Amino acid sequence: MKTLFLNPPSFEGFDGGAGSRYQARREIRSFWYPTWLAQPAAMVPDSKLVDAPADDLGTDVVLPMAKDYEFVVIHTSTPSLANDAEVARAMKEINPSLVVGMVGAQAAVLPDQTLKAAPHVDFVARKEFDYTIKEIAEGKALDKVDGISFRKDGRIVHNRERAPIHEMDALPHVVDVYRRDLTIENYYIGYLKHPYVSLYTGRGCTSKCTFCLWPQTIGGHVYRVRTPDSVYQEMARAKEYFPQVKEFFFDDDTFTSDLPRAEAIARKLKTLGITWSCNAKANVPYETLKVLKECGLRLLLVGFESGNQTILNNIKKGIRVDKAREFAQNCKKLGIRIHGTFILGLPGETPTTVRETIDFAKEVDPYSIQVSLAAPYPGTELYQQAEENGWFAPKHLVDNNGIQSATLHYQDISAREIFDNVEKFYKEFYLRPKPILRIVGDMVRDKKEMKRRLREGAEFFNFMNRRKEEVLS
């Protein structure tokens, strides 16, 4: 079937794509690559991938596409489900014979709920869906396809689970789809050089963090990887395709889980002369950090989450605060930048622990930070804990503008207090001499960087004002 892979229009600036770990509007315009859609798109000949939010495409442009296709695969998420269901309905209205499927974490863990909320969707895919979609596009009957839930005679049928993919090298390169269908200059991440390209070299994560979305819903807790040779081949092709790219990012949940493999990949990348970054846990030893740095590593995205050890234990982070400090010091010695991510509102949060986390962030002083609100997505252990303990207040993950909401509250701290502390955290961290001098230094050295940072600064302050207005209303 002629197939359209669609990340549908949603809230303005909503990063809800098939690559975003938490779907919401960001403080600055940010979009991750829709890699989860690009992978099956690479397996279906003559298909097309449309990433509407990144391309600023509205329904007036997207809906008429229904006439040109036989099969549409829509990526959905918990915050965007209602919107995505409406897109499916409108496309079916234009082309009643269109086969519509939904994929994503929401569909994977709540297939019945998703189908009931989206009555014009024919099926949802559970867990990994690459070969699932390939088989359906090839015309295989729905009742013969593993890993889906679908409608049949007025009821919902659940087929048997699909086996996880272990031969990762057999998957085709996503950069071919990026070149064919995406405008890479439309993808921004504040802490990555622009333009950037991101992709996965493996799926799954051995860590058991209670809040983390992909390992608990689609990827699993076994790190299934491509060989260093396979990664090198795709990166060589990416360098050829995108000579304008300034940085490549490996978006594996924890790229540094397998240290010998990470070093082997790095040594191969060194021969390409590219700049790259990746996700890492705050426990990578100095010796490995040194190898990665010498082979082109620029930045590590590190989930510190909290500066309180009890909270880290509560979320099964598997990291000690003192080791995180040592790791940060080692990165600074080697000249590796850190973008540190922190979460407010995790189990055990109190005004005291918020203070500890802000102080910890200022102490380890990553080059840049992101402060998020705890987001209990269905399918995660954190969601189950919130249900069991009555922590929800309310359940909405985003507000009417797509901005992240404070969803949890505890005995010693309200949802509003948690929400307000995000802005306090940002102000205390960035309104210090060191961060200000870093930002100004980058701007002075590069006029393009100056223009970008000024734009992002305006976006950030506008975003924070919108957050206040939403709460007050």
C-alpha positions, 0 to 999 in steps of 0.5 A, a space after each residue: 500500500 502507498 504509505 504515509 508516516 505522519 507526525 500530525 499537527 498539534 499545539 503550536 511548537 509542540 515537540 510530540 514527535 516520534 523521537 521526543 521522550 516527553 511530549 510538550 512545548 519547550 522553553 525554546 523552539 525544539 524538535 527531535 527527529 521523528 526517528 521511530 517513524 523514520 525507521 519503518 519508513 525506510 522499510 516501506 518502498 515509496 513511502 513518505 514521512 511528514 513531520 508536521 510540527 517541525 515543518 509548521 504544517 497545519 491541518 489545511 496542508 496535511 489532511 488533503 494528503 489522505 487522498 494520495 495514500 492508502 495507508 497512514 501511520 500516525 504517531 500519537 502520545 498521551 498528551 496529543 491523543 485527542 488531537 491525533 484522533 481528530 486528525 485520523 477522523 478527518 483523514 478518514 472522512 476525506 478518504 473512507 478507504 484509508 487504513 489508519 494505524 497508530 503507533 507510539 508509547 500510548 498505543 503500546 501500553 493502552 491499546 484498548 483505551 487508544 482505540 476507544 478514544 480514536 474510533 476511526 483508527 483501524 489498529 494500534 501497534 504495540 511495542 516495536 512496530 517496524 516489521 509490524 508496519 512493513 507487513 501491513 503495508 505489504 498487504 498482510 491481513 490484520 489478524 495475521 500480524 503480530 503485535 497489534 490490536 485491531 477492530 473486528 466485528 465491533 470488538 477489539 482483538 489483541 494479536 500475540 506479542 511481536 518478538 523484540 528485534 535483536 538483529 539491529 544491523 538488519 534495520 535500514 539507515 534512517 538518514 536515507 529517509 531524513 534526506 528524502 523527506 525532512 528539512 534538517 534545518 527545521 530541527 533545533 535543540 538548544 544545547 546542540 549545534 545547529 543544524 544537528 542530526 540525531 539517530 539511535 545506535 541501539 534500543 532499550 536501557 539496562 537502567 530501571 528509572 521509574 519515570 523513564 518512558 521508552 524503556 518501560 513502554 517500547 524499548 525494554 530493559 535489554 540494550 540491543 545494539 548495532 555493531 560499531 561497523 554498522 554505526 560507522 557506515 551510517 555516519 559516513 553516509 550522514 556526513 556525505 548527505 549533510 555536509 552542513 551538519 555541525 553535530 551528530 547526536 546518538 539518542 540511545 537511552 544510555 549510549 554509555 551503557 556498554 563502555 567497550 562498545 562506546 569506545 569502539 564506535 568513538 574510535 571509528 568516528 574519529 576517522 570521519 572527523 565529525 563532532 558528536 554527542 550522546 546520552 550518558 549516565 553520570 558514572 562513566 569513568 575518566 578513562 572512557 571519557 578521555 577516549 570519547 573526547 579524543 575521538 570527537 565527543 563534544 557534549 554529554 546529555 546527563 540526567 542528574 534528576 535530583 541532588 537528593 540521594 533518597 529521591 535518586 534511590 526512590 526512582 531507582 536511578 542507580 547513581 550516587 550523588 558523590 559519584 555524579 560530582 566526580 563524573 562532572 569534575 572529570 568532564 570539566 578536566 577533559 573539556 567535555 560539556 554537560 547538558 544536565 537535566 533535572 526533574 522536580 516533583 519526583 517521589 520524596 520531593 519536599 521544599 528541602 529536597 528542591 533546595 538541595 537539587 538547586 544547590 547541587 546543580 550550581 555546584 556541579 555547574 553543567 554548561 547548560 540545564 533543563 528543568 522539567 516537572 515529573 511526568 508520570 506517563 501510562 506504562 511507567 512505574 511512576 504512573 502506577 505509584 501515583 495511582 496507588 498513592 493518590 499523588 495526581 493533582 490532576 492527571 493532565 500532563 500538558 495544559 491547553 497550550 501544550 505546556 507541561 503541567 505539574 501533575 503530582 503533589 505530596 504531603 509536604 509540597 503542592 503541585 503549585 509549589 513544584 511548578 513555581 520552583 521550575 522558574 526559581 531553579 532556572 533563575 538561580 542557575 543562569 543568573 550567576 556570573 559563570 553561566 552568563 559569561 559562558 553564554 556571552 563568550 559563545 555569542 562574541 565568538 560566533 555571530 550566528 551563535 549570537 543571533 540564535 541565543 538572542 532568539 532563544 532568550 526571547 523565546 525562553 522569557 515569553 515561555 515563562 510568561 505564558 506559564 504564569 498566565 496559564 496558572 493564574 487563569 
